[in-house]
Amino acid sequence: MIGRRSILAGGAAATAVATLAPRARAAATPGVTKTSLKIGNTMPYSGPASSYGAIGHAETAFITMLNEQGGIAGHRIDFITYDDGYLPPRTVEDVRRLLEQDKVDFLFNTLGTPTNSAIERYVNHAQVPMLFVATGASKWGHYKQYPWTIGLQPSYRTEAQIYAKYILQNKPAGRIGILYQNDDFGKDYVSGLRDVLGKTWAKHVVKSVSYEATDPTIDSQITELQASGADVFVCAAAPKQAAQSIRKVHDLGWKPMFFLTNVSISAGSVMKPAGAENGVGIITSGWMKDPTEAAFKNDPGMNAWRAFMDKYMPHADQTDNNFVYGYTACMVLRHVLESCKGNFARAHVMKQATAIKRLEVGTLLPGITVATSPTNYYPIRQMQLQCWDGQNWVRFGGIIEGA
């Protein structure tokens, strides 16, 4: 049996087991006592997307900090997180255990587009909040179809639209090659590019190739894209394949205008492993502050994050922005829990999550805020373009508001 992890705020571990098919809808406040609150999560601590495991570690540490500060409204938080290996069948198994055996009140920041897609219908049928899922697929904003699921980061589709507009403005005769993960994550980038290119798609896009999340390498796809004559490269890949893409593009001597999805731009887990100098000139978009950017060396919000890291994760790589992501997501979660004022009934938690009024978080880029409503399940819709200079991401242009 494949092992997984269950991390409580106190650090205890357990092994997950398969559960039966979905049972009847759970009560409104399972996992809630007068002094405690259970929250569930799945994260790829192993497998092809294991670099994202840093997010789960940051969240576990953040919950530990909250508990040391007295919890929320007198409730200590038990944060139960399982390793799903970025494999949808394991995610289903783990989430069934979280809801039916562990009796968590709700799910928080479960990571991955294919993994969340595998559980969304089941969780919504059970009327359990899926708060701030860690994926930017545009589908997480479909509040009418899935009212219990809400995203956090800007949508991949909007991000791709921004890249397409930039290409048309700065390289109007560009020949575009696309690499994308063969799931809703990667396909959203293709859709976003098509939104802008429209009827000129065939004129601009010379090659589009996909890969599977479990593929050991994407070298052949990169070689195929170069051979197509593309001089613009849009890479919609998870961190492992993003790092491979950067290295392969460099090794081939291919020098396209290179766009990289903003979920794979960590200096620590992508750019440095790929060879920092190999990525010079890559363009992406950002919405969080980069821990390596000199402009944020003495920034109050980032100083608070660094103090948190120094105390609760002293041996972690502070150039890895996945730790910033986990901290940021938890800051939004804390706001929601505090807004609940001790009432953690599932419907009330969801109500507070969809009533955020321009929340400022110290780790978001200046001018970017979090806002939701019952008809707006896209909490963050602003971004800023940035370029890799060999050591840091350098922002340029203004804040861009997405749809």
N, C-alpha and C positions, 0 to 999 in steps of 0.2 A: 504493500500500500504506500502511496506517495505521501510523504509527510507534509504538513502545513504548520503554520504558526498561529497561535492565539495569544495576543498580548493584552493583558490588563494594564490599567494605569500603574499598578504596583509591580508589573514586570513578570507576572506568572505566565507560563506557556502551557499549551495543550495541543492535542492532535485532533484534527477534524475527522469526522467519519461521514459516510454517505447517509442521507436521510430518505424518507419515503416521499411519495408525490405530495404536492401541496395539499394541506388540510384546510379546514374551514378558516375563515377570516379571524384574525386574532383580536383580542380586546383592545380598547383604545389606548390603554396605558400599561402594556406589559413592560417589564424591565424598570419600572418606576416604583420606588418606595418613598417613605418619608425622608430618607437620607441618601438615596442613591439613584443613579440613572445609567442604564446600559445603552451604549451606542455601538453599532456594528460597522465593519469595514472589510473590504477585500483589496489586496494589493499584490503586485507581482514581485515578491521578494526573491523569486527565482525565475528562470526561463529567459526568453529572448528580450523581455522588457524589464529586466531586473534592476536596471539603473533607476527606475521610478520607485523602487523600494525605499529610497531615501525620503520620499514624501511620507510614507507610512511611519518611518522612524521619527521624523520631525513631529508628526501628529501625536504619536505616542508620548513623546517628550513634552509636548505642549499640554496634553491632558494631565500629565504628572505635575506640571507647574500649576495648572488650575486647581488641582486637588490640594497641593501644598498651600495654596492661597485660600482654601476653604470651600472650593467647588463653586457651583452655581446655585444660588438660592438655597444654600444649605445642603445641596445634593452632591455627593462625591460621584465622579463619573468613572464607570468601568468601560474602557474602550477595548473592544474585542476585534482584533484584526487577523484575518487568515491569509495565507499565501495561496493565491489561485494560479500562480505561474503564467498568467496572461492567457489561460486556457478556458474558454467559455464553459465547457462541461464542469470543470472544477469550480468555477464561479457559481454556477447553479447549485451545486452540491453545498458549497460553503454558505451561500445565502439562505438556503433552506435550513441549514443548521442554525444560523444566526437568528432566524425568525421563529423557527419551530421548537428548537431545543434551548438555545441561549436566551430566547425571549427578549431580544433587544427592542428598544422603543422605536428606533429608526436607523436607517443607514446613512453614512456620511462619507462623501468623497471616494466612493468605490471607483477604482481606476480602470480605464480602457473603454474604447468604443465597442469592440466586439463582445467584451465581457459584460458590459452594462446592457447591451442589446439583448443578451441572452436571459437577463433577469427582469427586464423592465415590465413586461406584461404580468408576470407572476407577482411582483412586488406591488404594482398598481392595483391588481385584483384584490390583494390583501389590504389595500389602503394604508400602506406603510410609506412614510416620506423617504425619498431618495434625495438627500440634500447635497447639492453642489457636487454632482458627479464630476470626476476628474477626467474630463474629455470635452473637447470643443465642438463635437459634432452638432450640426444645426438642429438635429432631431430632438435634442433635449429641451428645446423651447416650445414644443408642441403641447401646450398646456390643456387644450381641449381633449386631445386623445389620451394623454398621460398626465393627469393633474397632480400626481404625487411625485413627479420627477422634475428636478430643476438643475441646470448646469451652473457653472461659475465663470469660466474663462470665455474670452471672445470666441465666436464661432469660427471654425476652420473655413467655412464658405466665405464669410466676410473677409477673412484674412487673404484668401486667394483672390477675391475681387480687387483688393488693394494692390496686390502684386501685378495683376493683369493691367490695371490702370497705369501703374508705374512703367510697365513694359511698353505700353502704347505711347506713353509720353516721352520716354527716354530712348527707346530702341524700336521705333514703329515698324521697321522692316525685319524685326527679329524673328528667327525661326525657333519655335519653342519645343523643347523636349521635356516630358513629364515622367517622373518616377513616383508611383503611389502605392501605398499598402492596400491590398485587395480586400477592403472592408469599408464600412461607412466613414471611418476616419479618412482614409486616402481618397475615397470617391468624392467627399465633400470639396476637396481642393480642385478636382476636375470640374465639378459643378460650378464652383466659384469662378474659375477661369472662363468657363463657357458662358456664364451670366454676362460677362463683360465683352468677350470676343464675339458672341452671337453668331451671326451669319458669316463672319470672317474667320471662324474657327479653323477651317481647312486651309486657309491662307497662311495662318500663323503657326499652327501646331503641326509639326512634321513627324513627331513620334510620341506615343504614349504607351508606357509599359508598366506592368504591376509586379508585385512580389507578394509572397505569403509571409505572415508574421513569423512563421517557423523556419523560413529559408535560412540556411547557414551563411549565405553570402549573396550579394546583389551585383557582383563584378560583371557578370555577363550582360545584365540589363544596362549598366553604365556604358559598357563597350558598345552595345547596340545603339544607345542614344547618341553617343559621339559619332558613330558611323552614319547616322541619319542626316548629319549636317547641321544639327541644332547648334545655335549659338546663344540660346537662353535655356537654362536648366531650372526647372521647378521641382524641388525634392520634398515630397510629402511622406517622410519616413520616420519611424520610431528611432530613438537614440542610437541603438546598435547599428542599424542600417544607414542612419545619417552619417555616423563616423566612417563607416565603410565607404559611403559615397564620396565624402570629402577626400579620403585617401586615394580612391581609385581615379577620381577626376584629376587629381594632381599627378598620379603616376602615369596617366595617359598623356599628360601634357595638354589636356583639353582646357580651354580658358573661356567658358561661357559666362554670360551674366547669370549668377548663381543665386537662386532664392531657396531658403531653407525654412521649413515649418517652425514656428516659434515654440513648439513643444520639445524640440530637439536642439536647443542652442546652449545648453549648460556648458560653461567653460570647463568645469571639472569632469563631467561625464561624457562629453561629446567633442568639444573643440581640442582639448589637450590630448585625449587619446588618438584623435585623428591626425595630430601634428598641428599645433597652433598656427604655424607659419603656412600650412597648406590651405587654410581657410580664408586667407586674406581676400577681402573684397566681397565675401558672401553677404547678401542682404536678407534681413528677416524683419519681423515686427516684434515689439515688446509691449508689455503692459505692467510688468513688475520691475522694480529696481534691480539692476544687476549688481551683485555683491562685489564684483571686480572693478566697477566703474569709479574712477577717481572722484567724480562729482558727488558721489554719495559716501565718501570717506568719513565725513563728520555729520552725515545726515541723521537727524533725530530718530526717524523711523528705522533706519538701518542700524543705528547704534543700539536700539532696543532689541532688534533681531540678533545682533552680535552678542549682546549681553546674555540673551536667552541661549544662544548656541554655546557660549563659553561655559555656562553653568550646567546646562542639561545635555549637551552633546559635545563635550570638550575635545573629542578626538575626530570629529567629523570634518570633512573638507568644506571649508566655507567659500570655496569658489563654485560649488555645485548649487545652481539656483533651484534645484528640486527641493532643497531645504527651505528656501525662501517661499516656494509655492506651498509647501505643507503648512508653514507658519501662517501665511496669508489666508489660506482656506480656514484655518482654525480661528483666526481673528474674526472672520465673518461668522463662523459658527458660534463663537462666544457672544457676539452681538445678538444673534437670534435667540440663544438660550437665555440671555439676560432679559430680552424683550418678553420672553414667556412668563416671567415673574413667578416662577415656581409651578406653573401649569404646563406639564409636559405631555398632555394628551396629544395624540398624533395629529389630529386636525388643527389643534392650536399651534403646534410647532410649525406645521405647513403654512398656516395663516401668517405667522411672524416672518417666515422665510420669504414670503411673497409680499411683504410690506416694508421693504427696506428703502429708506429715503436718503439717497446720496451719502452713503457711508464712506468716510475717508479712512483708509488703512495706510499706515506708515510705510508699508513695503510696496505700495502701488506707485507708478510713475506720477509725477506732479500733474494735476489736472484730471486724473482718472479716478472715478468713484464707483461705488457699488450701489445699484438701484434696482428694485424689483417691484412688481405689482401683480395682482391676480391675472392680468393679461400680458405680463412681460416676464418671461422666465429666462431672460438673458441678462444676468446681473452686471456683467462688464461688457461694454460695447465700444470701448475706445482703445486705440493702439497708437504706436509711434514707430516709424521705420527706423532701422538701425543697421550698421555695417560693421563687420569684424575687421579689426586693424592688425591682427596678429597677436594681440594680448587682451583686448577688450572689445565689447560691443559699443559702438559710438552712435548715439542717436542723431537723427537729422530730420528736418521738417517739423511740422507741428503735430498736435494730437489729432488723430483721425477718428471721426465718429462713424461707427458701423450701423447697419440696419437694425 
